[in-house]
Amino acid sequence: MRIRFICLSNSRKLAGRCVAGLRLDSDEWIRPVSQDSEGTLLQRHYVLDDGNEAAPLDVIEVHVSQHRPKPYQPENWVLEDKQWKLIKRFNPREACMLLRRVLVRGPELFGNTNDRVPLSGLQAEPIPRSLALIEPTDVSWRIDTSMRGKRQTRALFSLNRTRYDLAVTDPVWEHRLRSPDFGVHPREAANVAPRDVLLFTISLGGPFQGQCYKLTAGIVLVPES
């Protein structure tokens, strides 16, 4: 089956990537996954026919063979072995106008306001979606050390007056924030102007020590007009 979607994240996952976006034939999310047990995408999967990696605001055509939902990721579709096709690239301001209709207002993300969801609860009652597009406020960044002992970029933000602190897995934005030292930094540290709009794609990651953590998987910057 052929599906076209607007890419809203191409994030790190294990030794590869996880791509997700909104289908053009509906307002439903899709997360194309590989045949392996974790569904991790390798470079041969997410490089488009123009030679570039799939990026937020690309409209992409993929071929999928079957829907493979998991209790913590119901949007997973298994890819066929065909190269992804670039259909168009949205201008950020044009895309923002289209995407505002699907924004999640919060304050809850995936059923609670924590930074994680217990796997046991998801197995007992699978969630209807594990991806959300938000327009956060009061954004800042924190450079810290991950549970695996590596440098980690985190996004601090508010959603409907509720504060979140989530790891950033968007490699482009990790690179933008490669220079700041450990600690908390204003949003301008990522070269974001005061009136720029930021849209975050929040994803629920796979299980880790009995928890599924919420991740800032994709960031779209809409420049001030």
Residue pairs with C-beta under 8 A, 6 or more apart in sequence:
1 63
1 64
1 65
2 61
2 62
2 63
3 23
3 25
3 30
3 61
3 62
3 63
3 64
3 77
4 23
4 24
4 25
4 59
4 60
4 61
4 62
4 87
5 21
5 22
5 23
5 24
5 30
5 59
5 60
5 62
6 21
6 22
6 24
6 57
6 58
6 59
6 60
6 90
6 95
6 99
7 19
7 20
7 21
7 54
7 55
7 56
7 57
7 58
7 59
7 60
8 20
8 21
8 22
8 56
8 57
8 131
8 133
8 201
8 218
8 220
9 18
9 19
9 20
9 21
9 56
9 170
9 201
9 203
9 217
9 218
10 17
10 18
10 19
10 46
10 53
10 54
10 55
10 56
10 170
10 171
10 218
11 17
11 18
11 19
11 169
11 170
11 171
11 203
11 215
11 217
11 218
12 18
12 169
12 170
12 171
12 174
13 38
13 40
13 41
13 169
13 205
13 206
14 38
14 40
15 40
16 34
16 40
16 41
16 42
16 43
16 45
17 40
17 41
17 42
17 43
17 45
17 46
18 31
18 33
18 39
18 40
18 41
18 169
18 203
18 217
19 31
19 32
19 41
19 46
19 54
20 29
20 30
20 31
20 75
20 131
20 201
20 203
20 217
20 218
21 29
21 30
21 60
22 28
22 29
22 30
22 99
22 102
22 133
23 29
23 30
24 59
27 101
27 102
28 75
29 75
29 129
29 131
30 75
30 77
31 39
31 73
31 75
31 76
31 77
31 130
31 131
32 41
32 45
32 62
32 64
32 77
32 78
32 79
33 39
33 40
33 41
33 68
33 76
33 77
33 78
33 79
34 40
34 41
34 42
34 45
34 78
34 79
35 78
35 79
38 206
39 68
39 76
39 78
43 53
45 79
45 84
46 53
46 54
46 84
47 53
47 54
47 83
47 84
48 54
48 58
48 60
48 83
48 84
48 85
48 86
49 83
49 84
49 85
49 86
50 86
52 86
54 60
54 84
55 172
56 201
56 218
56 219
56 220
57 89
57 90
57 91
57 92
57 95
57 220
58 86
58 88
58 89
58 90
59 86
59 87
59 88
59 89
59 90
60 84
60 85
60 86
60 87
61 84
61 85
61 87
62 79
62 82
62 84
62 85
63 79
63 80
63 82
64 77
64 78
64 79
64 80
65 78
65 79
65 80
66 77
66 78
67 76
67 77
67 78
68 76
68 77
68 78
69 75
69 76
69 126
70 76
70 126
71 119
71 122
71 123
71 126
71 127
72 117
72 119
72 122
72 126
72 127
72 130
72 204
72 206
72 207
72 212
73 130
73 204
73 206
74 126
74 127
74 128
74 129
74 130
75 129
75 130
75 131
90 98
92 220
92 221
92 222
92 223
93 222
93 223
93 225
95 220
95 222
96 197
96 199
96 220
96 222
99 133
99 199
99 220
100 135
102 133
103 133
103 134
103 135
103 199
104 132
104 133
104 134
104 159
104 202
105 159
105 160
106 113
106 134
106 159
106 160
106 162
107 113
107 159
107 160
107 161
107 162
108 162
109 132
109 134
109 159
109 164
109 202
109 214
110 117
110 127
110 129
110 130
110 132
110 204
110 214
111 117
111 127
113 162
113 164
114 214
115 164
115 165
115 166
115 213
115 214
116 211
116 212
116 213
116 214
117 127
117 204
117 211
117 212
117 214
118 210
118 211
118 212
119 207
119 210
119 211
119 212
120 210
122 212
127 204
130 203
130 204
130 212
131 201
131 202
131 203
131 204
131 217
132 201
132 202
133 199
133 200
133 201
133 202
134 159
134 199
134 200
134 202
135 197
135 198
135 199
135 200
136 155
136 157
136 158
136 159
136 164
136 198
136 200
137 157
137 158
137 159
138 156
138 157
138 158
138 163
139 155
139 156
139 157
139 187
139 192
139 198
140 155
140 156
140 157
140 184
140 185
140 186
140 187
141 153
141 154
141 155
141 156
141 168
141 177
141 180
141 184
141 185
141 186
141 187
141 189
141 190
142 153
142 154
142 155
142 156
142 165
142 183
142 184
142 185
143 151
143 152
143 153
143 154
143 177
143 180
143 181
143 182
143 183
143 185
144 151
144 152
144 154
144 182
145 151
145 152
145 182
146 152
146 167
152 167
152 168
153 167
153 168
153 173
153 174
153 177
154 165
154 166
154 167
154 168
154 216
155 164
155 165
155 166
155 167
155 168
155 200
155 216
155 219
156 163
156 164
156 165
156 184
157 163
157 164
157 200
158 164
164 214
166 202
166 213
166 214
166 215
166 216
167 213
167 215
167 216
168 174
168 177
168 215
168 216
168 219
169 203
169 205
169 215
169 216
169 217
170 216
170 217
170 218
170 219
172 219
173 190
173 219
176 190
176 191
177 185
177 189
177 190
180 189
187 198
188 194
192 198
192 221
193 223
193 224
194 224
195 224
196 221
196 222
196 223
196 224
197 221
197 222
197 224
198 219
198 220
198 221
198 222
199 219
199 220
199 222
200 216
200 218
200 219
201 216
201 217
201 218
201 219
201 220
202 214
202 215
202 216
202 217
203 214
203 215
203 217
203 218
204 212
204 213
204 214
204 215
205 212
205 213
205 214
205 215
206 212
